[in-house]
Amino acid sequence: MSGQLPPRLFCFHHAGAGVTSFARWQSVLGERAEVVPVLLPGRDARVREPRITDPDRLLDEIMDRVGARLDRPYALYGHSLGALIAYTFARTVEAIGRRGPELVVVGAALPPHLPSPLLPAAFPPDAQLLPWLVSCGVLPAEAAEAGEGGIWQRRVLPTIRDDLLLADALRRTGHSPLRAPVLAVAGREDHIAPAHLVEEWRRYAPAGFGLRTVPGGHFFVRDRPLPELLREAVHGLGAVFRPESSTV
């Protein structure tokens, strides 16, 4: 049988990060899905581009990047900040009549109606912000020991600040439910987004909801159990989809 195409899995990264966490996912998901990491401006290969803190600009940016690739069934995965991005993007494409996702997977994130312990970190001065992020496990211990003007203050903190400001703005854009089912994933040792609060995403998913836990803390996105879980979650999404021009 030829011409059969897998669904796409668009992946949105956490605050302060790029897409390296998704680098090995394709080898895990195999033919179950085409993994499409979505890199926001201001990091990795786009480090010279201005970062985005405005939700409307963000949605325009994402639509420019992936809009032409919504031509077959797809799912979304977002981690922490990325979960808010995935939710907001799904809500937007559903509202404007574009093909919506078959599944939205949110990882390590509290839903928009709950206050996030990370959001106040967008505003303190660097001297307070660095050690606070270390204490939350967002940054490694050596970040707190780095001298003033080091790479953590020059490169990492500005990105995290802007990303947290974006997260704060996304939480204020609305709390409407999705048409797509939602799968929420929590790390068993995650104290920032524990499972009993991640479960609150249920109210956004009248079409269906599931909660799964995986080993690890807030950054379980870096470990193999998550893509293995997603490999099973996307199984069957658009499995018989073929473009009109395909042949059997």
Contacts in CASP RR format, 6 or more apart in sequence:
PFRMAT RR
TARGET T0000
AUTHOR 0000-0000-0000
METHOD contacts of the structure
MODEL  1
MSGQLPPRLFCFHHAGAGVTSFARWQSVLGERAEVVPVLLPGRDARVREP
RITDPDRLLDEIMDRVGARLDRPYALYGHSLGALIAYTFARTVEAIGRRG
PELVVVGAALPPHLPSPLLPAAFPPDAQLLPWLVSCGVLPAEAAEAGEGG
IWQRRVLPTIRDDLLLADALRRTGHSPLRAPVLAVAGREDHIAPAHLVEE
WRRYAPAGFGLRTVPGGHFFVRDRPLPELLREAVHGLGAVFRPESSTV
1 248 0 8 1.000
2 246 0 8 1.000
2 247 0 8 1.000
2 248 0 8 1.000
3 242 0 8 1.000
3 243 0 8 1.000
3 246 0 8 1.000
3 247 0 8 1.000
3 248 0 8 1.000
4 239 0 8 1.000
4 240 0 8 1.000
4 241 0 8 1.000
4 242 0 8 1.000
4 246 0 8 1.000
5 34 0 8 1.000
5 72 0 8 1.000
5 241 0 8 1.000
5 242 0 8 1.000
5 243 0 8 1.000
5 246 0 8 1.000
6 31 0 8 1.000
6 32 0 8 1.000
6 33 0 8 1.000
6 34 0 8 1.000
6 238 0 8 1.000
6 239 0 8 1.000
7 33 0 8 1.000
7 34 0 8 1.000
7 72 0 8 1.000
7 73 0 8 1.000
7 74 0 8 1.000
7 75 0 8 1.000
7 102 0 8 1.000
7 234 0 8 1.000
7 236 0 8 1.000
7 237 0 8 1.000
7 238 0 8 1.000
7 239 0 8 1.000
7 241 0 8 1.000
8 33 0 8 1.000
8 34 0 8 1.000
8 36 0 8 1.000
8 69 0 8 1.000
8 72 0 8 1.000
8 73 0 8 1.000
8 74 0 8 1.000
8 75 0 8 1.000
9 25 0 8 1.000
9 29 0 8 1.000
9 33 0 8 1.000
9 34 0 8 1.000
9 35 0 8 1.000
9 36 0 8 1.000
9 74 0 8 1.000
9 75 0 8 1.000
9 76 0 8 1.000
9 77 0 8 1.000
9 230 0 8 1.000
9 234 0 8 1.000
10 36 0 8 1.000
10 38 0 8 1.000
10 66 0 8 1.000
10 69 0 8 1.000
10 74 0 8 1.000
10 75 0 8 1.000
10 76 0 8 1.000
10 77 0 8 1.000
10 86 0 8 1.000
11 19 0 8 1.000
11 22 0 8 1.000
11 25 0 8 1.000
11 35 0 8 1.000
11 36 0 8 1.000
11 37 0 8 1.000
11 38 0 8 1.000
11 76 0 8 1.000
11 77 0 8 1.000
11 78 0 8 1.000
11 79 0 8 1.000
12 38 0 8 1.000
12 76 0 8 1.000
12 77 0 8 1.000
12 78 0 8 1.000
12 79 0 8 1.000
12 81 0 8 1.000
12 82 0 8 1.000
12 83 0 8 1.000
12 85 0 8 1.000
12 86 0 8 1.000
12 89 0 8 1.000
13 19 0 8 1.000
13 21 0 8 1.000
13 22 0 8 1.000
13 37 0 8 1.000
13 38 0 8 1.000
13 39 0 8 1.000
13 40 0 8 1.000
13 78 0 8 1.000
13 79 0 8 1.000
13 81 0 8 1.000
13 82 0 8 1.000
13 221 0 8 1.000
14 21 0 8 1.000
14 79 0 8 1.000
14 80 0 8 1.000
14 81 0 8 1.000
14 82 0 8 1.000
14 108 0 8 1.000
14 219 0 8 1.000
14 221 0 8 1.000
15 80 0 8 1.000
15 81 0 8 1.000
15 118 0 8 1.000
15 138 0 8 1.000
15 159 0 8 1.000
15 160 0 8 1.000
15 163 0 8 1.000
15 164 0 8 1.000
15 166 0 8 1.000
15 167 0 8 1.000
16 43 0 8 1.000
16 81 0 8 1.000
16 156 0 8 1.000
16 159 0 8 1.000
16 160 0 8 1.000
16 163 0 8 1.000
17 43 0 8 1.000
18 39 0 8 1.000
18 40 0 8 1.000
18 43 0 8 1.000
18 44 0 8 1.000
19 37 0 8 1.000
19 38 0 8 1.000
19 39 0 8 1.000
19 44 0 8 1.000
20 44 0 8 1.000
21 79 0 8 1.000
21 219 0 8 1.000
21 221 0 8 1.000
21 222 0 8 1.000
22 35 0 8 1.000
22 37 0 8 1.000
22 221 0 8 1.000
24 227 0 8 1.000
25 35 0 8 1.000
25 227 0 8 1.000
25 230 0 8 1.000
26 34 0 8 1.000
26 35 0 8 1.000
28 224 0 8 1.000
28 227 0 8 1.000
28 228 0 8 1.000
28 231 0 8 1.000
29 35 0 8 1.000
29 227 0 8 1.000
29 230 0 8 1.000
29 231 0 8 1.000
29 234 0 8 1.000
30 231 0 8 1.000
32 231 0 8 1.000
32 234 0 8 1.000
32 235 0 8 1.000
32 236 0 8 1.000
33 75 0 8 1.000
33 230 0 8 1.000
33 231 0 8 1.000
33 234 0 8 1.000
33 237 0 8 1.000
36 66 0 8 1.000
36 69 0 8 1.000
38 62 0 8 1.000
38 65 0 8 1.000
38 66 0 8 1.000
39 45 0 8 1.000
39 46 0 8 1.000
40 46 0 8 1.000
40 51 0 8 1.000
40 52 0 8 1.000
40 58 0 8 1.000
40 61 0 8 1.000
41 49 0 8 1.000
41 50 0 8 1.000
41 51 0 8 1.000
41 52 0 8 1.000
41 61 0 8 1.000
42 48 0 8 1.000
42 49 0 8 1.000
42 50 0 8 1.000
42 51 0 8 1.000
42 159 0 8 1.000
43 51 0 8 1.000
43 159 0 8 1.000
51 158 0 8 1.000
51 159 0 8 1.000
51 162 0 8 1.000
51 163 0 8 1.000
52 58 0 8 1.000
52 61 0 8 1.000
52 162 0 8 1.000
52 166 0 8 1.000
53 162 0 8 1.000
53 165 0 8 1.000
53 166 0 8 1.000
53 169 0 8 1.000
54 166 0 8 1.000
54 169 0 8 1.000
55 88 0 8 1.000
55 166 0 8 1.000
55 169 0 8 1.000
55 170 0 8 1.000
55 173 0 8 1.000
58 85 0 8 1.000
58 88 0 8 1.000
58 166 0 8 1.000
58 170 0 8 1.000
59 88 0 8 1.000
59 89 0 8 1.000
59 92 0 8 1.000
62 85 0 8 1.000
62 89 0 8 1.000
67 98 0 8 1.000
70 93 0 8 1.000
70 98 0 8 1.000
70 99 0 8 1.000
70 100 0 8 1.000
71 99 0 8 1.000
71 243 0 8 1.000
72 238 0 8 1.000
72 241 0 8 1.000
72 243 0 8 1.000
73 102 0 8 1.000
73 237 0 8 1.000
73 238 0 8 1.000
73 241 0 8 1.000
74 99 0 8 1.000
74 100 0 8 1.000
74 101 0 8 1.000
74 102 0 8 1.000
74 237 0 8 1.000
75 101 0 8 1.000
75 102 0 8 1.000
75 103 0 8 1.000
75 104 0 8 1.000
75 105 0 8 1.000
75 233 0 8 1.000
75 234 0 8 1.000
75 237 0 8 1.000
76 86 0 8 1.000
76 89 0 8 1.000
76 90 0 8 1.000
76 101 0 8 1.000
76 103 0 8 1.000
76 104 0 8 1.000
76 105 0 8 1.000
77 86 0 8 1.000
77 105 0 8 1.000
77 107 0 8 1.000
77 230 0 8 1.000
78 85 0 8 1.000
78 86 0 8 1.000
78 105 0 8 1.000
78 106 0 8 1.000
78 107 0 8 1.000
78 109 0 8 1.000
79 107 0 8 1.000
79 108 0 8 1.000
79 109 0 8 1.000
79 221 0 8 1.000
80 107 0 8 1.000
80 108 0 8 1.000
80 109 0 8 1.000
80 118 0 8 1.000
80 192 0 8 1.000
80 193 0 8 1.000
80 218 0 8 1.000
81 109 0 8 1.000
81 163 0 8 1.000
81 164 0 8 1.000
81 166 0 8 1.000
81 167 0 8 1.000
81 170 0 8 1.000
82 109 0 8 1.000
83 106 0 8 1.000
83 107 0 8 1.000
83 108 0 8 1.000
83 109 0 8 1.000
84 109 0 8 1.000
84 112 0 8 1.000
84 167 0 8 1.000
84 170 0 8 1.000
84 171 0 8 1.000
85 170 0 8 1.000
86 104 0 8 1.000
86 105 0 8 1.000
86 106 0 8 1.000
87 104 0 8 1.000
87 106 0 8 1.000
87 111 0 8 1.000
87 112 0 8 1.000
87 178 0 8 1.000
87 204 0 8 1.000
88 170 0 8 1.000
88 173 0 8 1.000
90 100 0 8 1.000
90 101 0 8 1.000
90 104 0 8 1.000
90 178 0 8 1.000
90 180 0 8 1.000
91 174 0 8 1.000
91 176 0 8 1.000
91 178 0 8 1.000
93 99 0 8 1.000
93 100 0 8 1.000
93 101 0 8 1.000
94 100 0 8 1.000
94 178 0 8 1.000
94 179 0 8 1.000
94 180 0 8 1.000
100 179 0 8 1.000
100 180 0 8 1.000
101 180 0 8 1.000
102 180 0 8 1.000
102 237 0 8 1.000
102 238 0 8 1.000
103 180 0 8 1.000
103 181 0 8 1.000
103 182 0 8 1.000
103 183 0 8 1.000
103 233 0 8 1.000
103 234 0 8 1.000
103 237 0 8 1.000
104 178 0 8 1.000
104 180 0 8 1.000
104 181 0 8 1.000
104 182 0 8 1.000
104 183 0 8 1.000
105 182 0 8 1.000
105 183 0 8 1.000
105 184 0 8 1.000
105 185 0 8 1.000
105 230 0 8 1.000
105 233 0 8 1.000
106 182 0 8 1.000
106 183 0 8 1.000
106 184 0 8 1.000
106 185 0 8 1.000
106 198 0 8 1.000
106 201 0 8 1.000
107 184 0 8 1.000
107 185 0 8 1.000
107 186 0 8 1.000
107 193 0 8 1.000
107 198 0 8 1.000
107 221 0 8 1.000
108 185 0 8 1.000
108 186 0 8 1.000
108 187 0 8 1.000
108 190 0 8 1.000
108 192 0 8 1.000
108 193 0 8 1.000
108 198 0 8 1.000
108 217 0 8 1.000
108 218 0 8 1.000
108 219 0 8 1.000
108 220 0 8 1.000
108 221 0 8 1.000
109 193 0 8 1.000
109 198 0 8 1.000
110 116 0 8 1.000
110 193 0 8 1.000
110 197 0 8 1.000
110 198 0 8 1.000
110 200 0 8 1.000
111 175 0 8 1.000
111 198 0 8 1.000
111 200 0 8 1.000
111 201 0 8 1.000
111 203 0 8 1.000
111 204 0 8 1.000
112 170 0 8 1.000
112 171 0 8 1.000
112 173 0 8 1.000
112 174 0 8 1.000
112 175 0 8 1.000
113 175 0 8 1.000
113 200 0 8 1.000
113 203 0 8 1.000
114 197 0 8 1.000
114 200 0 8 1.000
116 167 0 8 1.000
116 171 0 8 1.000
116 192 0 8 1.000
117 136 0 8 1.000
117 192 0 8 1.000
118 136 0 8 1.000
118 138 0 8 1.000
118 164 0 8 1.000
118 167 0 8 1.000
118 192 0 8 1.000
119 164 0 8 1.000
119 167 0 8 1.000
119 168 0 8 1.000
119 171 0 8 1.000
121 129 0 8 1.000
121 132 0 8 1.000
121 133 0 8 1.000
121 136 0 8 1.000
121 160 0 8 1.000
121 164 0 8 1.000
122 161 0 8 1.000
122 164 0 8 1.000
122 165 0 8 1.000
122 167 0 8 1.000
122 168 0 8 1.000
124 132 0 8 1.000
126 148 0 8 1.000
126 153 0 8 1.000
126 157 0 8 1.000
129 157 0 8 1.000
129 160 0 8 1.000
129 161 0 8 1.000
130 139 0 8 1.000
130 143 0 8 1.000
130 144 0 8 1.000
130 146 0 8 1.000
130 152 0 8 1.000
130 153 0 8 1.000
130 157 0 8 1.000
131 144 0 8 1.000
133 139 0 8 1.000
133 143 0 8 1.000
133 160 0 8 1.000
134 140 0 8 1.000
134 141 0 8 1.000
134 143 0 8 1.000
134 144 0 8 1.000
136 191 0 8 1.000
136 192 0 8 1.000
136 218 0 8 1.000
137 218 0 8 1.000
138 160 0 8 1.000
138 218 0 8 1.000
139 152 0 8 1.000
139 156 0 8 1.000
143 152 0 8 1.000
143 156 0 8 1.000
146 152 0 8 1.000
146 153 0 8 1.000
147 153 0 8 1.000
175 204 0 8 1.000
176 204 0 8 1.000
177 203 0 8 1.000
177 204 0 8 1.000
177 205 0 8 1.000
177 206 0 8 1.000
178 204 0 8 1.000
178 205 0 8 1.000
178 207 0 8 1.000
179 207 0 8 1.000
180 205 0 8 1.000
180 207 0 8 1.000
181 205 0 8 1.000
181 207 0 8 1.000
181 208 0 8 1.000
181 209 0 8 1.000
181 210 0 8 1.000
182 201 0 8 1.000
182 202 0 8 1.000
182 204 0 8 1.000
182 205 0 8 1.000
182 207 0 8 1.000
182 208 0 8 1.000
182 209 0 8 1.000
182 210 0 8 1.000
183 209 0 8 1.000
183 210 0 8 1.000
183 211 0 8 1.000
183 212 0 8 1.000
183 233 0 8 1.000
184 198 0 8 1.000
184 199 0 8 1.000
184 201 0 8 1.000
184 202 0 8 1.000
184 209 0 8 1.000
184 210 0 8 1.000
184 211 0 8 1.000
184 212 0 8 1.000
185 198 0 8 1.000
185 211 0 8 1.000
185 212 0 8 1.000
185 213 0 8 1.000
185 214 0 8 1.000
185 220 0 8 1.000
185 226 0 8 1.000
185 229 0 8 1.000
186 193 0 8 1.000
186 194 0 8 1.000
186 195 0 8 1.000
186 198 0 8 1.000
186 199 0 8 1.000
186 211 0 8 1.000
186 212 0 8 1.000
186 213 0 8 1.000
186 214 0 8 1.000
187 193 0 8 1.000
187 195 0 8 1.000
187 213 0 8 1.000
187 214 0 8 1.000
187 215 0 8 1.000
187 216 0 8 1.000
187 217 0 8 1.000
187 218 0 8 1.000
187 220 0 8 1.000
188 195 0 8 1.000
188 213 0 8 1.000
188 214 0 8 1.000
188 215 0 8 1.000
188 216 0 8 1.000
188 217 0 8 1.000
189 215 0 8 1.000
189 216 0 8 1.000
189 217 0 8 1.000
190 216 0 8 1.000
190 217 0 8 1.000
190 218 0 8 1.000
190 220 0 8 1.000
191 217 0 8 1.000
191 218 0 8 1.000
192 218 0 8 1.000
193 218 0 8 1.000
195 211 0 8 1.000
195 213 0 8 1.000
198 211 0 8 1.000
199 211 0 8 1.000
201 209 0 8 1.000
201 211 0 8 1.000
202 209 0 8 1.000
202 210 0 8 1.000
202 211 0 8 1.000
212 229 0 8 1.000
214 220 0 8 1.000
214 223 0 8 1.000
214 225 0 8 1.000
214 226 0 8 1.000
214 229 0 8 1.000
215 223 0 8 1.000
215 225 0 8 1.000
216 223 0 8 1.000
220 226 0 8 1.000
242 248 0 8 1.000
END
